[in-house]
Amino acid sequence: MSTFLHVLSSGVLLLLPLCCRKRF
């Protein structure tokens, strides 16, 4: 279960910059 949370958190960190770029 901890591995799932780790992958999910890493995915969010990768998606956040993309969302910021789309906004600006």
N, C-alpha and C positions, 0 to 999 in steps of 0.2 A: 504494500500500500504506500509506503514511504517513497518507493521508486516512482510511482504514478504521480505523486505530489511534486517530486523533483522535476520530472519531465514537464508537468503542467506549468510550473513556475518558470522553467527555462523557456518554454514556448511563449509565455506571456511577455517575458523580457525581450524576446525576439520580435513579437508583434507590436509592442508599444512604440518603438522607433518608427515603424512603418505607418502607424496611425498618425503619429505626430507629423510625419512628412506629408501625408495626405492632407492634413488640416492646413499646414502652411504650404 
